[in-house]
Amino acid sequence: MNMNTVCIIGAGPSGITAAKNCQQNGIAYDIFEKNDKVGGNWVFNSKTGHSSVYENTHIISSRTMSEYEDYPMPDSYPDYPRHDHLQQYFENYAKHFGVYDKIKFHHTIHHIHKNENKKWVVDYTDDQGKEQQKIYDYLMVANGHHWKPKYPEYEGEFTGKWMHSHDFKGVNDDWRGKKILVIGAGNSGCDVAVESARVSKDVYISMRSPQWFVPKFMFGHPADILVKSMEKLPPKMRQKILTKLVKAFSGNYADFGLPVNDKPMLTQHPTANSDFIDYVRHGKIKPKPAIKRLNDKIVEFVDGTQQEFDIICCCTGFWTVFPFFDKDFIDFQHAEKLPLYRKMMHAEHDNLYFIGLFQPLGCIWPISDHQANLACQEILGKYKRPADMKKAIQHELDHPHYNFEGGQRHAAEVDYNDFRAELVSDLKTAGVIIPERKPLVSIRKLVGSLLTA
C-alpha cells in the first residue's frame, strides 16, 4: 500500500471512479459524500434546493458511450437510460470495485486549506454531527460543478413564479394550463420546455443566440455513436458532415421560427433532444428572442413583442465554484477558460486534482476514469507532468479541439474523442495501456455521399 493519503470529495460518477483508481493502485484514500447515496446529481430528490435530476430525466449520451470502459451497463438498459437506472449502475460499480463500503456518507466538507508542509487540511462534519479535521497528502475534487445556479439579470421585476432549472423536479398540477417561459435552449432548457408542453398549451422558449439541436438517433443509431465513427476524420470534415446531417434530419430552422445557426457544428455545445424540434413544429413550444425587460407578469422581448407569463424557468447554467476553498486561493467562478492542464492539474499545486471538471461533446464519466488513473500514476511517480506547467496549460487554451465560442458556458469544453486520446497517450507514458474503443458503425457506409459533397 502506497503511504500517501488522498482525500476525494464527492461520491458521484467522478468521485467513485477516483476511489476505484486509488483502490486499484494501492493508494490510501477517504471519500466524502454529504448525501446518503452514490451518484451525485443522478440521485433524484424531489426537494428543491437540492442538486438532482428531475423526475423524468434520461441521459443525453448513449449507454454505449456513457458507461465506464471497464464496467459495461447491463444489456437490459435502454439506449438512453433513465436516472434510476444510472443511480443503480453507479451503486453497483462502487460495490463491484470495493469502494462502496469505504464511502463516508453524510460527511460534509466545510473548508480546505494547505498547511506549512503543503498538505491538505480538511475540516468536515461527520455523520454524527461532530466537527472533525484530517490532513491528507493529495486532494481529488470530484464534486461536480452543477449545483450553484446562475440567474440572468434583466431590467424590471417579474412577479410570477421565478425559478431555476436547478429546482425543476418535473411538472405537476401547478404547471397545468399555465403560461410558461423557459430561458435558455441548452439541454436543460429544452427538457424543461418539452416537459412543460405536455401539460400546458402556452410554452415559450427564449434564446439569446442560435443553437444546434441534435436528435438522439440518426440512421437508427444513437447520435454519439455516429460521432465516434468520425474521430479519425479532420475536425473541419467532422463539422461539415455533422452540420449536413443535423440540417437533413431537422429541416430549415427558419421555417418554424427558430433562429438560423450560421456557425459550424461543435463550436457550441449542441443540445441533444429528439422531442424539441417535433414540439416546435407542432406549435407546442414557441420560440422567442432574448428578453429586454420584465414588468409584473409581462415580458418584453428584444423584438418589441410582449407576452404575459405565470412561470419563468431559467435554464441558464451554473457557476463553477468550490465553497470549501477560500476565494483568494482558487476561484473559477468567472473564468472563461479553466487554467488546468488536461482540465485537472493546477500549475501551482502539484498535489491537487480536479476530476470531471470538463464539459465534453459526449459523456464525462469514462473520461473521468482516465483522469483519475493519470492522477494515481503521478502519485506513484510513474507519470511526469510537463516541466513548464504554465506553458503547457496556455498551449491547451490556445489550441482547443474546436474553435469553441467564448464565455463561461464553454470554459471547460472538450471533444470527447480527442480528449480521451490525449489522456490515453499520457497514461501510455506511465506504462498504462488503455484498449482502443473501436467505432460500432461505419460513417462511410451510412453517409458516404456526404464525404464527397
C-alpha positions in Angstrom: 0.0 0.0 0.0 1.4 3.4 -1.0 1.7 5.5 2.2 0.4 8.7 0.5 -3.2 9.6 1.5 -5.8 11.0 -0.8 -9.0 12.9 0.1 -11.7 12.5 -2.5 -14.6 14.9 -2.4 -17.9 13.6 -3.7 -19.3 10.1 -4.4 -20.8 11.0 -7.8 -19.7 9.4 -11.0 -16.3 11.1 -11.0 -15.7 10.5 -7.3 -16.4 6.8 -7.3 -14.1 6.3 -10.2 -11.4 8.3 -8.5 -11.8 6.0 -5.5 -11.7 2.9 -7.7 -8.4 4.0 -9.3 -6.9 4.7 -5.8 -8.0 1.3 -4.7 -6.6 -0.5 -7.7 -3.3 1.3 -7.4 -2.9 0.7 -3.7 -3.3 4.3 -2.6 -4.9 5.0 0.7 -7.9 7.3 0.4 -11.0 8.7 2.1 -14.1 9.5 0.0 -16.6 12.0 1.4 -20.2 12.3 0.4 -22.7 14.7 2.0 -25.7 12.7 1.0 -26.8 9.1 1.6 -26.3 7.6 -1.9 -23.8 7.4 -4.7 -24.5 9.1 -8.0 -24.3 12.8 -7.3 -26.9 14.8 -9.3 -28.3 11.5 -10.7 -29.9 10.7 -7.3 -33.4 12.1 -7.8 -34.7 14.2 -4.9 -38.0 15.9 -5.1 -36.9 18.6 -2.6 -36.0 22.0 -4.1 -32.6 23.5 -3.3 -31.0 20.0 -3.7 -28.9 19.3 -6.8 -30.6 16.5 -8.6 -32.1 15.5 -11.9 -35.8 15.9 -12.5 -38.3 13.1 -12.3 -38.3 12.0 -16.0 -34.6 12.6 -16.8 -32.8 10.4 -19.2 -29.2 10.7 -20.1 -28.4 12.6 -23.2 -25.4 10.5 -24.2 -26.0 6.9 -25.2 -25.5 3.9 -22.9 -22.6 2.6 -25.0 -20.7 5.9 -24.9 -21.5 6.7 -21.3 -20.6 3.5 -19.5 -17.2 3.1 -17.8 -14.9 1.2 -20.1 -14.2 -1.5 -17.5 -17.8 -1.9 -16.3 -20.5 -2.1 -19.0 -24.0 -1.1 -18.3 -26.5 -4.1 -18.3 -27.8 -5.1 -21.7 -31.3 -4.7 -20.3 -30.8 -0.9 -20.1 -32.3 1.2 -22.9 -30.1 3.2 -25.4 -30.6 6.2 -23.2 -31.1 5.1 -19.6 -33.3 6.9 -17.0 -31.9 8.4 -13.9 -32.8 5.5 -11.6 -31.0 3.1 -14.0 -27.9 5.2 -13.7 -28.1 5.6 -9.9 -28.3 1.8 -9.6 -25.4 1.4 -12.1 -23.2 3.8 -10.0 -24.0 1.9 -6.8 -23.2 -1.5 -8.4 -20.0 0.0 -9.8 -18.9 1.2 -6.4 -19.7 -2.2 -4.8 -18.1 -4.2 -7.7 -14.7 -2.4 -7.2 -14.8 -2.5 -3.4 -15.4 1.3 -3.0 -18.9 1.4 -1.6 -18.2 0.4 2.0 -15.5 3.0 2.2 -17.6 5.9 1.3 -18.2 8.3 4.2 -21.9 9.1 3.7 -23.4 12.1 5.5 -20.0 13.8 5.8 -19.9 17.4 4.7 -16.6 19.2 4.0 -16.7 22.9 5.0 -13.2 24.1 4.4 -9.9 23.0 2.9 -6.5 24.8 3.1 -2.8 24.0 2.7 -0.6 23.9 5.8 3.1 24.9 6.0 4.0 21.4 4.8 1.9 21.8 1.7 -0.5 19.1 2.9 -4.3 19.5 2.8 -6.1 20.3 6.0 -9.7 19.2 5.6 -12.4 20.4 8.0 -15.7 18.5 7.9 -18.8 17.4 9.8 -19.2 13.7 10.2 -22.3 11.6 10.2 -22.8 12.2 13.9 -22.8 15.9 13.5 -19.3 16.3 15.0 -16.7 18.7 13.7 -13.6 16.9 12.5 -10.2 17.7 10.9 -7.9 15.5 9.0 -4.7 16.0 6.9 -4.0 14.5 3.5 -1.1 14.4 1.1 -3.3 14.7 -2.0 -6.7 16.1 -2.9 -9.1 15.0 -5.6 -12.0 17.3 -6.2 -14.8 15.4 -7.8 -18.0 17.0 -6.5 -19.1 18.4 -9.9 -20.0 21.9 -11.0 -23.7 21.8 -11.5 -25.0 23.0 -8.2 -24.8 26.8 -7.8 -27.5 28.3 -10.2 -26.6 31.2 -12.4 -29.6 33.5 -12.9 -29.9 36.1 -15.7 -30.4 39.7 -14.8 -32.9 42.0 -16.5 -34.4 45.4 -16.1 -37.6 45.3 -14.1 -39.1 42.6 -11.9 -41.2 39.5 -12.6 -44.0 38.9 -10.1 -44.9 35.4 -11.2 -43.1 32.2 -10.3 -39.4 32.8 -11.0 -37.2 29.7 -10.7 -34.0 28.0 -12.0 -33.8 24.5 -13.6 -31.8 23.5 -10.5 -35.2 23.4 -8.7 -37.2 21.9 -11.5 -38.2 18.4 -10.4 -41.0 17.8 -13.0 -44.3 19.3 -14.0 -47.3 18.9 -11.7 -50.8 20.4 -11.3 -49.2 23.8 -10.5 -48.0 23.9 -14.1 -51.1 22.6 -15.8 -52.7 25.3 -18.0 -50.1 27.9 -17.0 -48.3 30.3 -19.4 -44.7 29.2 -19.2 -41.4 30.8 -20.4 -38.2 28.9 -20.5 -35.0 30.9 -20.7 -32.1 29.1 -22.4 -32.1 26.4 -25.1 -29.4 24.1 -23.8 -30.1 20.5 -22.7 -31.9 21.6 -19.5 -33.9 24.3 -21.3 -35.2 22.0 -24.0 -36.0 19.3 -21.4 -38.0 21.7 -19.3 -39.8 23.1 -22.3 -40.8 19.7 -23.6 -41.9 18.5 -20.1 -43.9 21.7 -19.7 -45.6 21.4 -23.1 -47.0 18.0 -22.0 -49.4 19.8 -19.6 -49.6 23.4 -21.0 -50.6 24.8 -24.3 -48.7 28.1 -23.8 -45.0 27.2 -23.6 -42.4 29.6 -25.0 -38.6 29.4 -25.1 -36.3 32.5 -25.1 -33.0 32.2 -26.9 -30.2 34.8 -26.9 -28.3 33.1 -29.7 -28.9 30.3 -32.3 -28.3 26.7 -31.2 -27.8 23.3 -32.8 -30.4 20.8 -31.9 -29.3 17.2 -32.4 -31.7 14.2 -32.5 -30.7 11.4 -30.2 -30.9 8.9 -33.1 -29.6 9.1 -36.6 -29.9 6.3 -39.1 -31.2 4.0 -36.4 -28.2 4.6 -34.1 -27.5 6.8 -31.1 -26.1 10.1 -32.5 -22.9 9.9 -30.4 -22.0 6.5 -31.8 -22.1 8.1 -35.3 -19.8 10.9 -34.0 -17.5 8.3 -32.6 -17.2 6.8 -36.1 -15.8 10.2 -37.3 -13.0 10.5 -34.8 -10.3 9.8 -37.4 -11.5 12.5 -39.7 -10.1 16.0 -39.7 -12.1 18.3 -37.4 -13.4 20.5 -40.2 -14.7 17.5 -42.1 -16.4 16.2 -39.0 -18.1 19.6 -38.6 -19.2 19.6 -42.2 -20.7 16.2 -42.1 -22.5 16.7 -38.8 -23.8 20.1 -39.9 -25.3 18.5 -43.0 -26.7 15.6 -41.0 -28.5 17.8 -38.5 -29.9 20.0 -41.2 -31.1 16.9 -43.1 -32.8 15.5 -40.0 -34.3 18.7 -38.6 -35.1 20.9 -41.6 -34.6 24.6 -42.0 -34.9 26.2 -38.6 -36.3 29.5 -40.1 -39.3 27.6 -41.4 -40.6 27.1 -37.9 -39.4 30.2 -36.1 -36.0 29.1 -34.7 -33.0 31.4 -35.3 -30.8 30.0 -38.1 -27.4 29.0 -36.9 -24.6 30.0 -39.3 -21.8 28.7 -37.1 -20.3 25.2 -37.7 -21.4 22.3 -35.5 -19.2 21.7 -32.5 -18.2 25.3 -32.0 -21.0 25.4 -29.4 -22.2 22.7 -27.0 -25.0 21.1 -29.0 -28.4 20.3 -27.5 -29.4 16.6 -27.7 -33.2 16.3 -27.7 -35.4 14.2 -30.1 -38.6 15.9 -29.0 -37.8 19.6 -29.0 -37.9 20.2 -32.8 -41.0 18.0 -33.1 -42.8 20.0 -30.4 -41.7 23.3 -32.0 -43.0 22.2 -35.4 -46.3 21.1 -33.8 -46.7 24.5 -32.2 -46.4 23.1 -28.7 -43.3 25.2 -28.0 -43.0 28.7 -29.4 -39.5 30.3 -29.9 -38.9 33.9 -28.7 -35.7 36.0 -28.9 -33.8 37.4 -25.9 -35.6 39.2 -23.1 -35.4 43.0 -22.9 -37.2 43.8 -19.7 -39.7 42.5 -17.1 -42.8 44.3 -15.8 -45.1 42.5 -13.3 -46.0 39.3 -15.3 -45.3 40.9 -18.7 -42.1 40.0 -20.5 -40.9 42.3 -23.3 -38.6 40.7 -25.8 -35.9 42.5 -27.9 -38.0 42.3 -31.0 -40.6 44.5 -29.3 -43.2 41.8 -28.6 -44.7 41.3 -25.2 -46.2 38.3 -23.5 -47.7 37.5 -20.1 -46.4 34.5 -18.2 -47.2 32.7 -14.9 -43.9 30.8 -14.6 -40.4 31.6 -15.8 -37.8 28.8 -15.6 -34.2 30.0 -16.0 -32.1 27.3 -17.6 -29.0 29.4 -17.7 -26.3 27.2 -16.3 -24.3 27.1 -13.1 -21.3 28.9 -11.6 -18.1 26.9 -11.3 -17.5 27.3 -7.6 -15.8 25.4 -4.8 -17.1 26.7 -1.4 -14.6 24.8 0.7 -11.7 26.8 -0.9 -11.1 30.5 0.1 -11.7 32.7 -2.9 -8.2 34.1 -2.8 -6.9 30.5 -3.1 -8.8 29.1 -6.1 -11.7 30.9 -7.8 -13.0 29.8 -11.2 -16.4 31.4 -10.9 -16.0 33.9 -13.7 -13.3 32.1 -15.7 -14.0 31.8 -19.4 -11.2 29.2 -19.7 -10.1 26.9 -17.0 -6.4 27.2 -16.3 -5.8 23.5 -15.7 -3.6 21.0 -17.6 -5.8 18.2 -19.0 -8.6 20.1 -17.2 -7.3 18.6 -14.0 -3.8 19.7 -12.9 -3.1 23.1 -11.4 0.2 24.8 -12.2 0.9 25.9 -8.6 -0.4 22.8 -6.7 1.0 19.5 -7.8 -1.0 17.6 -5.2 -4.4 18.8 -6.3 -6.5 17.2 -9.0 -9.9 18.1 -10.4 -11.7 15.0 -11.6 -14.6 15.5 -14.0 -14.3 19.3 -14.3 -14.8 19.4 -18.0 -17.7 19.5 -20.5 -17.2 17.0 -23.3 -19.1 16.7 -26.5 -20.2 13.4 -25.0 -20.2 11.9 -21.5 -18.0 12.8 -18.6 -17.8 9.6 -16.7 -15.5 7.3 -18.7 -13.0 10.1 -19.3 -13.1 10.9 -15.5 -11.9 7.4 -15.1 -8.8 8.1 -17.2 -8.2 11.4 -15.4 -8.3 9.6 -12.0 -6.0 6.9 -13.3 -3.5 9.6 -14.5 -3.6 11.3 -11.1 -2.8 8.0 -9.4 0.1 7.3 -11.8 1.6 10.7 -10.9 1.1 10.0 -7.2 3.0 6.7 -7.7 5.8 8.5 -9.6 5.1 6.8 -12.9 3.8 9.8 -14.8 5.6 13.1 -15.1 3.6 16.2 -15.8 5.1 18.9 -18.1 8.1 20.7 -16.6 6.7 24.1 -17.5 3.0 23.7 -16.5 2.0 27.3 -17.2 3.3 27.0 -20.7 1.6 23.6 -21.2 -1.7 25.0 -19.9 -1.5 28.0 -22.1 -0.8 25.8 -25.1 -4.0 23.9 -24.4 -6.0 27.0 -24.0 -4.6 28.4 -27.3 -5.3 25.1 -29.2 -8.8 23.9 -28.3 -10.2 20.8 -30.0 -12.6 23.0 -31.9 -12.9 26.8 -32.1 -15.4 26.9 -29.3 -17.3 30.0 -28.6 -16.1 32.1 -25.7 -17.9 32.7 -22.4 -18.3 30.6 -19.3 -20.6 28.1 -21.0 -17.6 26.8 -22.9 -14.9 27.3 -20.3 -14.3 23.6 -19.9 -15.4 22.4 -23.3 -13.5 19.5 -24.9 -14.2 17.0 -27.6 -14.9 13.6 -26.1 -12.8 11.5 -28.5 -9.8 13.9 -28.8 -9.7 14.5 -25.0 -9.8 10.8 -24.3 -7.0 10.2 -26.8 -4.8 12.8 -25.0 -5.3 11.1 -21.6 -4.8 7.6 -23.1 -1.5 8.9 -24.6 -0.4 10.3 -21.2 -1.2 7.1 -19.5 0.9 5.2 -22.0 3.9 7.2 -20.9 3.3 5.8 -17.4 3.1 2.2 -18.7 -0.7 2.0 -18.7 -2.2 0.7 -21.9 -5.9 1.5 -22.5 -7.6 -0.5 -25.2 -8.9 1.5 -28.2 -12.6 1.9 -28.4 -13.5 0.9 -31.9 -16.4 2.6 -33.8 -19.6 0.5 -33.7 -20.8 1.8 -37.1 -19.1 3.0 -40.3 -19.9 6.5 -41.1 -18.7 5.9 -44.7 -21.3 3.3 -45.3 -24.1 5.3 -43.7 -23.4 8.7 -45.2 -20.7 8.2 -47.7 -22.2 10.6 -50.1 -21.7 13.4 -47.7 -18.0 12.9 -47.6 -17.6 14.0 -51.2 -20.4 16.6 -51.2 
